[in-house]
Amino acid sequence: MNKKTISRVNGGIAIYYGIGTIVGAISGVIGIGVWLFRVFTDQAIFSWETLIGLTILTAVLGVIGYAIFRVGYEEIEK
């Protein structure tokens, strides 16, 4: 295989994993919303640790997903 094909395959794999991680971050945002809804309807107990933990996890997944996606996109553009 030539270098151009290998570069496209590597870029495609990076985009695939980047999108997957971004979907995980979106799921984290939805999870925070569901948890907050349950707190407001008195079905769950509020704790700052849970809110901060979910927020940090969602932010980290979003940043990593964007970085991987961006690297894959630049790899395909070459």
Biopython code that builds the backbone (N, CA, C, O; Angstrom):
import numpy as np
from Bio.PDB.StructureBuilder import StructureBuilder

atoms = [
    (1, "MET", "N", (0.843, -1.184, 0.000)),
    (1, "MET", "CA", (0.000, 0.000, 0.000)),
    (1, "MET", "C", (0.885, 1.244, 0.000)),
    (1, "MET", "O", (1.942, 1.278, 0.630)),
    (2, "ASN", "N", (0.434, 2.238, -0.707)),
    (2, "ASN", "CA", (1.233, 3.456, -0.732)),
    (2, "ASN", "C", (0.904, 4.348, 0.470)),
    (2, "ASN", "O", (-0.049, 4.102, 1.209)),
    (3, "LYS", "N", (1.716, 5.382, 0.638)),
    (3, "LYS", "CA", (1.575, 6.245, 1.817)),
    (3, "LYS", "C", (0.241, 6.986, 1.844)),
    (3, "LYS", "O", (-0.311, 7.228, 2.917)),
    (4, "LYS", "N", (-0.275, 7.345, 0.682)),
    (4, "LYS", "CA", (-1.528, 8.090, 0.632)),
    (4, "LYS", "C", (-2.688, 7.234, 1.133)),
    (4, "LYS", "O", (-3.554, 7.722, 1.859)),
    (5, "THR", "N", (-2.704, 5.985, 0.755)),
    (5, "THR", "CA", (-3.768, 5.086, 1.206)),
    (5, "THR", "C", (-3.670, 4.838, 2.698)),
    (5, "THR", "O", (-4.683, 4.846, 3.398)),
    (6, "ILE", "N", (-2.469, 4.618, 3.189)),
    (6, "ILE", "CA", (-2.264, 4.403, 4.623)),
    (6, "ILE", "C", (-2.680, 5.638, 5.414)),
    (6, "ILE", "O", (-3.279, 5.523, 6.483)),
    (7, "SER", "N", (-2.363, 6.813, 4.889)),
    (7, "SER", "CA", (-2.750, 8.057, 5.549)),
    (7, "SER", "C", (-4.271, 8.194, 5.614)),
    (7, "SER", "O", (-4.812, 8.627, 6.632)),
    (8, "ARG", "N", (-4.956, 7.830, 4.541)),
    (8, "ARG", "CA", (-6.422, 7.912, 4.532)),
    (8, "ARG", "C", (-7.048, 6.918, 5.496)),
    (8, "ARG", "O", (-8.024, 7.237, 6.175)),
    (9, "VAL", "N", (-6.490, 5.716, 5.559)),
    (9, "VAL", "CA", (-7.016, 4.715, 6.482)),
    (9, "VAL", "C", (-6.816, 5.170, 7.927)),
    (9, "VAL", "O", (-7.729, 5.070, 8.746)),
    (10, "ASN", "N", (-5.620, 5.670, 8.235)),
    (10, "ASN", "CA", (-5.362, 6.156, 9.592)),
    (10, "ASN", "C", (-6.266, 7.336, 9.942)),
    (10, "ASN", "O", (-6.758, 7.434, 11.066)),
    (11, "GLY", "N", (-6.482, 8.219, 8.987)),
    (11, "GLY", "CA", (-7.374, 9.353, 9.216)),
    (11, "GLY", "C", (-8.810, 8.909, 9.422)),
    (11, "GLY", "O", (-9.513, 9.450, 10.275)),
    (12, "GLY", "N", (-9.247, 7.935, 8.651)),
    (12, "GLY", "CA", (-10.603, 7.421, 8.805)),
    (12, "GLY", "C", (-10.817, 6.762, 10.160)),
    (12, "GLY", "O", (-11.868, 6.930, 10.778)),
    (13, "ILE", "N", (-9.826, 6.015, 10.619)),
    (13, "ILE", "CA", (-9.925, 5.384, 11.938)),
    (13, "ILE", "C", (-9.962, 6.450, 13.031)),
    (13, "ILE", "O", (-10.725, 6.325, 13.990)),
    (14, "ALA", "N", (-9.148, 7.494, 12.897)),
    (14, "ALA", "CA", (-9.150, 8.567, 13.887)),
    (14, "ALA", "C", (-10.491, 9.298, 13.906)),
    (14, "ALA", "O", (-10.995, 9.641, 14.975)),
    (15, "ILE", "N", (-11.063, 9.535, 12.744)),
    (15, "ILE", "CA", (-12.373, 10.188, 12.686)),
    (15, "ILE", "C", (-13.428, 9.297, 13.337)),
    (15, "ILE", "O", (-14.288, 9.787, 14.069)),
    (16, "TYR", "N", (-13.366, 8.007, 13.076)),
    (16, "TYR", "CA", (-14.313, 7.058, 13.659)),
    (16, "TYR", "C", (-14.256, 7.101, 15.192)),
    (16, "TYR", "O", (-15.290, 7.207, 15.851)),
    (17, "TYR", "N", (-13.060, 7.018, 15.748)),
    (17, "TYR", "CA", (-12.932, 7.053, 17.201)),
    (17, "TYR", "C", (-13.233, 8.437, 17.773)),
    (17, "TYR", "O", (-13.758, 8.547, 18.882)),
    (18, "GLY", "N", (-12.908, 9.486, 17.032)),
    (18, "GLY", "CA", (-13.243, 10.828, 17.481)),
    (18, "GLY", "C", (-14.738, 11.054, 17.576)),
    (18, "GLY", "O", (-15.223, 11.634, 18.548)),
    (19, "ILE", "N", (-15.475, 10.597, 16.568)),
    (19, "ILE", "CA", (-16.929, 10.734, 16.592)),
    (19, "ILE", "C", (-17.515, 9.907, 17.723)),
    (19, "ILE", "O", (-18.455, 10.342, 18.389)),
    (20, "GLY", "N", (-16.970, 8.721, 17.945)),
    (20, "GLY", "CA", (-17.445, 7.878, 19.042)),
    (20, "GLY", "C", (-17.254, 8.538, 20.394)),
    (20, "GLY", "O", (-18.124, 8.449, 21.261)),
    (21, "THR", "N", (-16.132, 9.192, 20.579)),
    (21, "THR", "CA", (-15.871, 9.880, 21.836)),
    (21, "THR", "C", (-16.769, 11.102, 21.987)),
    (21, "THR", "O", (-17.236, 11.397, 23.087)),
    (22, "ILE", "N", (-17.010, 11.807, 20.898)),
    (22, "ILE", "CA", (-17.910, 12.958, 20.940)),
    (22, "ILE", "C", (-19.338, 12.507, 21.277)),
    (22, "ILE", "O", (-20.046, 13.193, 22.015)),
    (23, "VAL", "N", (-19.757, 11.369, 20.745)),
    (23, "VAL", "CA", (-21.072, 10.823, 21.088)),
    (23, "VAL", "C", (-21.129, 10.500, 22.579)),
    (23, "VAL", "O", (-22.161, 10.694, 23.221)),
    (24, "GLY", "N", (-20.021, 10.007, 23.128)),
    (24, "GLY", "CA", (-19.954, 9.763, 24.574)),
    (24, "GLY", "C", (-20.102, 11.054, 25.365)),
    (24, "GLY", "O", (-20.756, 11.066, 26.408)),
    (25, "ALA", "N", (-19.501, 12.145, 24.884)),
    (25, "ALA", "CA", (-19.637, 13.431, 25.556)),
    (25, "ALA", "C", (-21.074, 13.943, 25.485)),
    (25, "ALA", "O", (-21.589, 14.498, 26.456)),
    (26, "ILE", "N", (-21.708, 13.758, 24.349)),
    (26, "ILE", "CA", (-23.109, 14.161, 24.213)),
    (26, "ILE", "C", (-23.977, 13.342, 25.155)),
    (26, "ILE", "O", (-24.913, 13.867, 25.759)),
    (27, "SER", "N", (-23.671, 12.065, 25.280)),
    (27, "SER", "CA", (-24.392, 11.222, 26.238)),
    (27, "SER", "C", (-24.196, 11.716, 27.666)),
    (27, "SER", "O", (-25.113, 11.637, 28.483)),
    (28, "GLY", "N", (-23.008, 12.222, 27.966)),
    (28, "GLY", "CA", (-22.757, 12.795, 29.289)),
    (28, "GLY", "C", (-23.621, 14.018, 29.543)),
    (28, "GLY", "O", (-24.136, 14.189, 30.648)),
    (29, "VAL", "N", (-23.789, 14.863, 28.551)),
    (29, "VAL", "CA", (-24.651, 16.043, 28.699)),
    (29, "VAL", "C", (-26.093, 15.611, 28.935)),
    (29, "VAL", "O", (-26.785, 16.175, 29.783)),
    (30, "ILE", "N", (-26.542, 14.613, 28.185)),
    (30, "ILE", "CA", (-27.896, 14.099, 28.378)),
    (30, "ILE", "C", (-28.027, 13.487, 29.767)),
    (30, "ILE", "O", (-29.048, 13.662, 30.433)),
    (31, "GLY", "N", (-26.998, 12.771, 30.204)),
    (31, "GLY", "CA", (-27.005, 12.180, 31.548)),
    (31, "GLY", "C", (-27.095, 13.221, 32.642)),
    (31, "GLY", "O", (-27.815, 13.034, 33.623)),
    (32, "ILE", "N", (-26.368, 14.322, 32.484)),
    (32, "ILE", "CA", (-26.447, 15.415, 33.460)),
    (32, "ILE", "C", (-27.862, 15.981, 33.490)),
    (32, "ILE", "O", (-28.407, 16.249, 34.561)),
    (33, "GLY", "N", (-28.450, 16.160, 32.318)),
    (33, "GLY", "CA", (-29.818, 16.682, 32.260)),
    (33, "GLY", "C", (-30.823, 15.760, 32.925)),
    (33, "GLY", "O", (-31.705, 16.218, 33.651)),
    (34, "VAL", "N", (-30.696, 14.464, 32.681)),
    (34, "VAL", "CA", (-31.609, 13.498, 33.297)),
    (34, "VAL", "C", (-31.414, 13.483, 34.808)),
    (34, "VAL", "O", (-32.387, 13.456, 35.562)),
    (35, "TRP", "N", (-30.163, 13.501, 35.250)),
    (35, "TRP", "CA", (-29.889, 13.485, 36.693)),
    (35, "TRP", "C", (-30.444, 14.747, 37.365)),
    (35, "TRP", "O", (-31.042, 14.667, 38.437)),
    (36, "LEU", "N", (-30.246, 15.902, 36.738)),
    (36, "LEU", "CA", (-30.784, 17.138, 37.310)),
    (36, "LEU", "C", (-32.312, 17.127, 37.331)),
    (36, "LEU", "O", (-32.914, 17.622, 38.284)),
    (37, "PHE", "N", (-32.943, 16.578, 36.312)),
    (37, "PHE", "CA", (-34.398, 16.441, 36.316)),
    (37, "PHE", "C", (-34.854, 15.573, 37.485)),
    (37, "PHE", "O", (-35.823, 15.901, 38.169)),
    (38, "ARG", "N", (-34.156, 14.475, 37.709)),
    (38, "ARG", "CA", (-34.507, 13.603, 38.831)),
    (38, "ARG", "C", (-34.291, 14.295, 40.172)),
    (38, "ARG", "O", (-35.042, 14.060, 41.119)),
    (39, "VAL", "N", (-33.264, 15.150, 40.259)),
    (39, "VAL", "CA", (-33.032, 15.905, 41.498)),
    (39, "VAL", "C", (-34.178, 16.882, 41.723)),
    (39, "VAL", "O", (-34.683, 16.987, 42.840)),
    (40, "PHE", "N", (-34.595, 17.594, 40.690)),
    (40, "PHE", "CA", (-35.660, 18.583, 40.838)),
    (40, "PHE", "C", (-37.016, 17.954, 41.133)),
    (40, "PHE", "O", (-37.880, 18.599, 41.727)),
    (41, "THR", "N", (-37.210, 16.709, 40.728)),
    (41, "THR", "CA", (-38.470, 16.030, 41.018)),
    (41, "THR", "C", (-38.370, 15.148, 42.260)),
    (41, "THR", "O", (-39.237, 14.307, 42.497)),
    (42, "ASP", "N", (-37.333, 15.333, 43.040)),
    (42, "ASP", "CA", (-37.097, 14.607, 44.300)),
    (42, "ASP", "C", (-37.023, 13.096, 44.131)),
    (42, "ASP", "O", (-37.476, 12.359, 45.007)),
    (43, "GLN", "N", (-36.470, 12.625, 43.038)),
    (43, "GLN", "CA", (-36.260, 11.204, 42.835)),
    (43, "GLN", "C", (-34.806, 10.806, 43.094)),
    (43, "GLN", "O", (-34.489, 9.620, 43.176)),
    (44, "ALA", "N", (-33.928, 11.796, 43.222)),
    (44, "ALA", "CA", (-32.513, 11.545, 43.488)),
    (44, "ALA", "C", (-32.005, 12.612, 44.447)),
    (44, "ALA", "O", (-32.596, 13.685, 44.571)),
    (45, "ILE", "N", (-30.922, 12.312, 45.111)),
    (45, "ILE", "CA", (-30.328, 13.242, 46.070)),
    (45, "ILE", "C", (-29.217, 14.025, 45.360)),
    (45, "ILE", "O", (-28.375, 13.448, 44.672)),
    (46, "PHE", "N", (-29.235, 15.340, 45.538)),
    (46, "PHE", "CA", (-28.226, 16.194, 44.916)),
    (46, "PHE", "C", (-26.914, 16.098, 45.676)),
    (46, "PHE", "O", (-26.893, 16.106, 46.907)),
    (47, "SER", "N", (-25.825, 16.006, 44.935)),
    (47, "SER", "CA", (-24.499, 16.109, 45.550)),
    (47, "SER", "C", (-23.575, 16.825, 44.567)),
    (47, "SER", "O", (-23.609, 16.582, 43.361)),
    (48, "TRP", "N", (-22.770, 17.692, 45.107)),
    (48, "TRP", "CA", (-21.842, 18.449, 44.283)),
    (48, "TRP", "C", (-20.804, 17.531, 43.636)),
    (48, "TRP", "O", (-20.361, 17.785, 42.516)),
    (49, "GLU", "N", (-20.420, 16.469, 44.337)),
    (49, "GLU", "CA", (-19.413, 15.562, 43.796)),
    (49, "GLU", "C", (-19.897, 14.911, 42.498)),
    (49, "GLU", "O", (-19.141, 14.782, 41.535)),
    (50, "THR", "N", (-21.156, 14.508, 42.489)),
    (50, "THR", "CA", (-21.713, 13.882, 41.284)),
    (50, "THR", "C", (-21.777, 14.886, 40.140)),
    (50, "THR", "O", (-21.401, 14.567, 39.012)),
    (51, "LEU", "N", (-22.246, 16.085, 40.420)),
    (51, "LEU", "CA", (-22.358, 17.102, 39.375)),
    (51, "LEU", "C", (-20.986, 17.465, 38.815)),
    (51, "LEU", "O", (-20.813, 17.540, 37.599)),
    (52, "ILE", "N", (-20.019, 17.689, 39.688)),
    (52, "ILE", "CA", (-18.671, 18.050, 39.240)),
    (52, "ILE", "C", (-18.031, 16.893, 38.487)),
    (52, "ILE", "O", (-17.378, 17.103, 37.465)),
    (53, "GLY", "N", (-18.215, 15.673, 38.984)),
    (53, "GLY", "CA", (-17.651, 14.503, 38.310)),
    (53, "GLY", "C", (-18.214, 14.309, 36.909)),
    (53, "GLY", "O", (-17.465, 14.071, 35.962)),
    (54, "LEU", "N", (-19.533, 14.410, 36.779)),
    (54, "LEU", "CA", (-20.152, 14.270, 35.456)),
    (54, "LEU", "C", (-19.725, 15.388, 34.510)),
    (54, "LEU", "O", (-19.503, 15.154, 33.322)),
    (55, "THR", "N", (-19.611, 16.595, 35.038)),
    (55, "THR", "CA", (-19.198, 17.723, 34.211)),
    (55, "THR", "C", (-17.761, 17.562, 33.730)),
    (55, "THR", "O", (-17.469, 17.800, 32.558)),
    (56, "ILE", "N", (-16.871, 17.162, 34.618)),
    (56, "ILE", "CA", (-15.470, 16.964, 34.234)),
    (56, "ILE", "C", (-15.350, 15.832, 33.221)),
    (56, "ILE", "O", (-14.640, 15.963, 32.224)),
    (57, "LEU", "N", (-16.040, 14.723, 33.472)),
    (57, "LEU", "CA", (-15.996, 13.593, 32.539)),
    (57, "LEU", "C", (-16.501, 13.980, 31.158)),
    (57, "LEU", "O", (-15.907, 13.607, 30.146)),
    (58, "THR", "N", (-17.587, 14.721, 31.116)),
    (58, "THR", "CA", (-18.148, 15.151, 29.840)),
    (58, "THR", "C", (-17.190, 16.097, 29.118)),
    (58, "THR", "O", (-16.996, 15.977, 27.909)),
    (59, "ALA", "N", (-16.597, 17.028, 29.846)),
    (59, "ALA", "CA", (-15.666, 17.978, 29.232)),
    (59, "ALA", "C", (-14.421, 17.270, 28.692)),
    (59, "ALA", "O", (-13.969, 17.562, 27.585)),
    (60, "VAL", "N", (-13.880, 16.356, 29.461)),
    (60, "VAL", "CA", (-12.683, 15.626, 29.022)),
    (60, "VAL", "C", (-12.991, 14.789, 27.782)),
    (60, "VAL", "O", (-12.209, 14.779, 26.832)),
    (61, "LEU", "N", (-14.116, 14.093, 27.787)),
    (61, "LEU", "CA", (-14.499, 13.307, 26.608)),
    (61, "LEU", "C", (-14.684, 14.204, 25.388)),
    (61, "LEU", "O", (-14.281, 13.840, 24.283)),
    (62, "GLY", "N", (-15.287, 15.367, 25.581)),
    (62, "GLY", "CA", (-15.493, 16.286, 24.465)),
    (62, "GLY", "C", (-14.186, 16.800, 23.886)),
    (62, "GLY", "O", (-14.024, 16.852, 22.667)),
    (63, "VAL", "N", (-13.258, 17.178, 24.745)),
    (63, "VAL", "CA", (-11.965, 17.705, 24.287)),
    (63, "VAL", "C", (-11.159, 16.614, 23.586)),
    (63, "VAL", "O", (-10.589, 16.854, 22.522)),
    (64, "ILE", "N", (-11.108, 15.428, 24.166)),
    (64, "ILE", "CA", (-10.361, 14.334, 23.551)),
    (64, "ILE", "C", (-10.995, 13.935, 22.223)),
    (64, "ILE", "O", (-10.289, 13.712, 21.239)),
    (65, "GLY", "N", (-12.313, 13.845, 22.190)),
    (65, "GLY", "CA", (-13.000, 13.503, 20.953)),
    (65, "GLY", "C", (-12.754, 14.514, 19.854)),
    (65, "GLY", "O", (-12.520, 14.141, 18.704)),
    (66, "TYR", "N", (-12.806, 15.793, 20.197)),
    (66, "TYR", "CA", (-12.553, 16.832, 19.198)),
    (66, "TYR", "C", (-11.121, 16.755, 18.694)),
    (66, "TYR", "O", (-10.876, 16.889, 17.495)),
    (67, "ALA", "N", (-10.175, 16.542, 19.599)),
    (67, "ALA", "CA", (-8.763, 16.468, 19.197)),
    (67, "ALA", "C", (-8.523, 15.282, 18.265)),
    (67, "ALA", "O", (-7.843, 15.424, 17.248)),
    (68, "ILE", "N", (-9.067, 14.127, 18.596)),
    (68, "ILE", "CA", (-8.891, 12.947, 17.743)),
    (68, "ILE", "C", (-9.567, 13.165, 16.387)),
    (68, "ILE", "O", (-9.002, 12.819, 15.350)),
    (69, "PHE", "N", (-10.761, 13.730, 16.393)),
    (69, "PHE", "CA", (-11.472, 14.002, 15.149)),
    (69, "PHE", "C", (-10.685, 14.972, 14.277)),
    (69, "PHE", "O", (-10.571, 14.777, 13.066)),
    (70, "ARG", "N", (-10.146, 16.012, 14.895)),
    (70, "ARG", "CA", (-9.388, 17.025, 14.149)),
    (70, "ARG", "C", (-8.125, 16.431, 13.525)),
    (70, "ARG", "O", (-7.795, 16.738, 12.380)),
    (71, "VAL", "N", (-7.423, 15.586, 14.273)),
    (71, "VAL", "CA", (-6.219, 14.941, 13.748)),
    (71, "VAL", "C", (-6.565, 14.047, 12.569)),
    (71, "VAL", "O", (-5.858, 14.042, 11.561)),
    (72, "GLY", "N", (-7.651, 13.291, 12.690)),
    (72, "GLY", "CA", (-8.076, 12.434, 11.588)),
    (72, "GLY", "C", (-8.454, 13.221, 10.356)),
    (72, "GLY", "O", (-8.124, 12.823, 9.238)),
    (73, "TYR", "N", (-9.137, 14.329, 10.542)),
    (73, "TYR", "CA", (-9.540, 15.161, 9.412)),
    (73, "TYR", "C", (-8.322, 15.754, 8.708)),
    (73, "TYR", "O", (-8.269, 15.793, 7.479)),
    (74, "GLU", "N", (-7.344, 16.216, 9.488)),
    (74, "GLU", "CA", (-6.122, 16.773, 8.888)),
    (74, "GLU", "C", (-5.313, 15.688, 8.189)),
    (74, "GLU", "O", (-4.657, 15.955, 7.182)),
    (75, "GLU", "N", (-5.354, 14.463, 8.716)),
    (75, "GLU", "CA", (-4.636, 13.356, 8.096)),
    (75, "GLU", "C", (-5.232, 13.025, 6.719)),
    (75, "GLU", "O", (-4.502, 12.703, 5.782)),
    (76, "ILE", "N", (-6.545, 13.107, 6.609)),
    (76, "ILE", "CA", (-7.195, 12.814, 5.321)),
    (76, "ILE", "C", (-6.944, 13.939, 4.319)),
    (76, "ILE", "O", (-6.820, 13.685, 3.121)),
    (77, "GLU", "N", (-6.869, 15.170, 4.798)),
    (77, "GLU", "CA", (-6.661, 16.313, 3.897)),
    (77, "GLU", "C", (-5.301, 16.305, 3.232)),
    (77, "GLU", "O", (-5.156, 16.874, 2.150)),
    (78, "LYS", "N", (-4.310, 15.693, 3.827)),
    (78, "LYS", "CA", (-2.946, 15.699, 3.266)),
    (78, "LYS", "C", (-2.898, 15.114, 1.878)),
    (78, "LYS", "O", (-1.829, 15.049, 1.272)),
]
sb = StructureBuilder()
sb.init_structure("model")
sb.init_model(0)
sb.init_chain("A")
sb.init_seg("    ")
for serial, (resi, resn, name, xyz) in enumerate(atoms, 1):
    if name == "N":
        sb.init_residue(resn, " ", resi, " ")
    sb.init_atom(name, np.array(xyz, "f"), 0.0, 1.0, " ", f" {name:<3s}", serial, name[0])
structure = sb.get_structure()
